[in-house]
Amino acid sequence: MTVATGRRHGGGPAGRKRAAVVRAARERFLRDGFGVTVEAIAGHARVSKATVYSHFGTKEELFAEVVGEAVEEACREPFETMREFVRRAPDVRGALTAAARAWVDGLARPDVLALRALVAAESARFPELAGVWRTYGPDRLAAALAELLRGDPRLDVPNVDVAVLQFHALVLYPHFAHGGYPAPLDPETADELIARGVEMFLAYYGRDGR
């Protein structure tokens, strides 16, 4: 499967049709799973099946495009906000709290959680999908957090990669664990996870806490 995501659809009729196909495919994949047919996607987008195949050689390529675009869209603003706050935050607690909030705002949205579950279900057949998910979502946010962890003198972080994973587990993983439940974590619980997660992280990695 060739994975080519992150493309802007461009202008003109062809660009508009491509964008319509991706929107329709996202809606139908989330509603019906990967088993939805190309014919159904084309009908939802109000284009021909041939039009779908003219933009995407296979349904797998279309699915990869949907995953990449959806996750990049979900993480774009949180990523930029996080990077800016990390650069300017006067205190490390505020920077870490902003980082945690960015992760939750970007990746714990119900539609993104549903898409992640679909990626997980199909990743055995299409392992490239996991790479698409990580590249356009978690890896970008993790890179910004790693920048903070490496450069802040108020922290003592021997292994940045491990610390990023631990931070992820404290503030974001519970949303993934609850993603398959009918009701997601409520905002109060999410805020509590962030506040207590940052405290736990600083208790171990903060120079004043160790």
C-alpha positions as CSV (number, residue, x, y, z in Angstrom):
1,M,0.0,0.0,0.0
2,T,1.4,3.4,-1.0
3,V,0.8,6.0,1.7
4,A,0.9,9.6,0.5
5,T,-0.9,11.8,3.0
6,G,-0.9,15.4,4.0
7,R,-1.6,16.7,0.5
8,R,-3.5,19.9,0.1
9,H,-6.5,19.3,-2.2
10,G,-5.9,22.4,-4.2
11,G,-8.4,24.5,-6.2
12,G,-10.5,23.9,-9.2
13,P,-13.0,21.1,-9.8
14,A,-10.4,18.3,-9.3
15,G,-9.4,19.6,-6.0
16,R,-12.9,20.1,-4.8
17,K,-13.8,16.6,-5.8
18,R,-10.8,15.1,-4.1
19,A,-11.8,17.0,-0.9
20,A,-15.3,15.8,-1.2
21,V,-14.1,12.2,-1.5
22,V,-12.0,12.4,1.6
23,R,-14.8,14.0,3.6
24,A,-17.2,11.4,2.5
25,A,-14.8,8.6,3.2
26,R,-14.0,9.8,6.7
27,E,-17.7,9.9,7.5
28,R,-18.4,6.4,6.1
29,F,-15.3,4.8,7.5
30,L,-16.2,6.1,11.0
31,R,-19.8,5.0,10.6
32,D,-19.4,1.7,8.8
33,G,-15.8,0.6,9.4
34,F,-13.3,-0.3,6.7
35,G,-15.7,-2.7,5.1
36,V,-17.6,0.2,3.5
37,T,-17.4,-0.1,-0.3
38,V,-15.9,2.4,-2.7
39,E,-19.3,2.6,-4.4
40,A,-20.9,3.7,-1.1
41,I,-18.1,6.3,-0.6
42,A,-18.5,7.6,-4.1
43,G,-22.3,7.9,-3.7
44,H,-21.9,9.8,-0.4
45,A,-19.5,12.2,-2.1
46,R,-21.7,12.5,-5.2
47,V,-19.0,11.5,-7.5
48,S,-18.4,8.4,-9.7
49,K,-16.5,5.4,-8.6
50,A,-14.0,6.2,-11.4
51,T,-13.4,9.6,-9.8
52,V,-12.5,8.0,-6.5
53,Y,-10.0,5.7,-8.2
54,S,-8.6,8.5,-10.3
55,H,-7.5,10.2,-7.0
56,F,-6.7,7.1,-5.0
57,G,-5.6,3.9,-6.5
58,T,-7.1,1.7,-3.8
59,K,-9.4,1.9,-0.8
60,E,-6.4,1.4,1.4
61,E,-4.7,4.5,0.0
62,L,-7.9,6.5,0.6
63,F,-8.1,5.2,4.1
64,A,-4.5,6.3,4.8
65,E,-5.3,9.8,3.4
66,V,-8.3,10.0,5.7
67,V,-6.2,9.0,8.7
68,G,-3.4,11.4,7.9
69,E,-5.6,14.4,7.1
70,A,-7.9,13.9,10.2
71,V,-5.0,13.5,12.7
72,E,-3.0,16.4,11.1
73,E,-6.1,18.6,11.3
74,A,-6.8,17.6,14.9
75,C,-3.3,18.3,16.0
76,R,-2.3,21.3,14.0
77,E,-3.6,24.1,16.3
78,P,-2.7,22.2,19.6
79,F,0.8,21.6,18.2
80,E,1.4,25.2,17.4
81,T,-0.1,26.4,20.6
82,M,2.0,24.0,22.6
83,R,5.2,24.9,20.9
84,E,4.6,28.6,21.5
85,F,3.7,28.1,25.1
86,V,6.6,25.8,25.7
87,R,9.0,28.5,24.4
88,R,7.5,31.3,26.5
89,A,6.1,29.7,29.7
90,P,7.7,31.3,32.7
91,D,7.3,28.1,34.8
92,V,7.8,24.5,33.9
93,R,4.4,23.5,35.5
94,G,2.6,25.8,33.1
95,A,4.5,24.5,30.1
96,L,3.8,20.9,31.0
97,T,0.1,21.7,31.7
98,A,-0.1,23.4,28.3
99,A,1.5,20.4,26.7
100,A,-0.9,18.0,28.3
101,R,-3.9,20.1,27.3
102,A,-2.7,20.2,23.7
103,W,-2.4,16.4,23.6
104,V,-5.9,16.0,25.1
105,D,-7.5,18.7,22.9
106,G,-6.0,17.2,19.8
107,L,-6.1,13.5,20.2
108,A,-9.0,12.9,22.7
109,R,-11.8,14.3,20.6
110,P,-14.5,11.7,20.1
111,D,-14.1,11.5,16.3
112,V,-10.3,11.1,16.6
113,L,-10.7,8.4,19.3
114,A,-13.1,6.6,16.9
115,L,-10.6,6.9,14.1
116,R,-7.8,5.6,16.3
117,A,-9.8,2.6,17.2
118,L,-10.4,1.9,13.5
119,V,-6.7,2.3,12.7
120,A,-5.9,-0.2,15.5
121,A,-8.4,-2.7,14.2
122,E,-7.0,-2.5,10.7
123,S,-3.3,-2.1,11.5
124,A,-2.6,-5.8,11.4
125,R,-3.6,-5.9,7.7
126,F,-2.2,-2.5,6.9
127,P,0.7,-1.7,9.3
128,E,1.5,1.5,7.4
129,L,-1.6,3.0,9.0
130,A,0.0,3.1,12.4
131,G,2.9,5.0,10.9
132,V,0.5,7.5,9.4
133,W,-1.2,8.0,12.7
134,R,2.0,8.5,14.6
135,T,3.6,10.8,12.0
136,Y,0.7,13.2,11.8
137,G,-0.3,13.1,15.4
138,P,1.5,11.8,18.5
139,D,5.0,12.1,17.1
140,R,4.6,15.8,16.3
141,L,3.3,16.5,19.8
142,A,6.0,14.3,21.4
143,A,8.7,16.2,19.5
144,A,7.5,19.5,20.9
145,L,7.4,18.0,24.5
146,A,10.9,16.5,24.0
147,E,12.2,20.0,23.1
148,L,11.0,21.3,26.5
149,L,12.4,18.3,28.4
150,R,15.8,18.6,26.9
151,G,16.2,22.3,27.3
152,D,14.7,23.2,30.7
153,P,17.2,23.5,33.5
154,R,14.5,22.9,36.1
155,L,14.2,19.3,34.9
156,D,16.5,16.3,35.3
157,V,15.5,13.9,32.5
158,P,18.1,11.1,31.8
159,N,16.0,9.5,29.0
160,V,13.8,11.9,27.1
161,D,12.0,9.2,25.1
162,V,11.0,7.3,28.2
163,A,9.8,10.5,29.9
164,V,7.7,11.4,26.9
165,L,6.0,8.0,27.0
166,Q,5.4,8.3,30.8
167,F,3.8,11.8,30.3
168,H,1.6,10.3,27.5
169,A,0.5,7.5,29.9
170,L,-0.3,9.9,32.7
171,V,-2.5,12.4,30.8
172,L,-3.6,10.9,27.5
173,Y,-3.7,7.1,27.7
174,P,-6.8,7.0,29.9
175,H,-8.7,8.7,27.1
176,F,-7.6,5.9,24.7
177,A,-8.6,3.3,27.3
178,H,-12.1,4.8,27.6
179,G,-12.4,5.5,23.9
180,G,-14.5,2.3,23.3
181,Y,-17.0,3.1,26.0
182,P,-20.3,4.8,25.2
183,A,-19.3,7.9,27.2
184,P,-15.8,9.5,27.1
185,L,-14.1,10.9,30.1
186,D,-15.9,14.0,31.4
187,P,-14.1,17.4,31.3
188,E,-13.6,17.5,35.1
189,T,-11.9,14.1,35.1
190,A,-9.8,15.1,32.2
191,D,-8.7,18.3,34.0
192,E,-7.9,16.2,37.1
193,L,-5.8,13.8,35.1
194,I,-3.8,16.7,33.7
195,A,-3.3,18.4,37.0
196,R,-2.3,15.3,38.9
197,G,-0.3,13.9,36.0
198,V,1.8,17.0,35.8
199,E,2.3,16.9,39.6
200,M,3.5,13.3,39.4
201,F,5.8,14.0,36.5
202,L,7.4,16.9,38.3
203,A,7.7,14.9,41.5
204,Y,10.0,12.6,39.7
205,Y,11.7,14.7,37.0
206,G,11.7,18.1,38.6
207,R,15.0,19.0,40.3
208,D,13.2,20.4,43.3
209,G,11.1,17.2,43.6
210,R,13.8,14.6,43.4
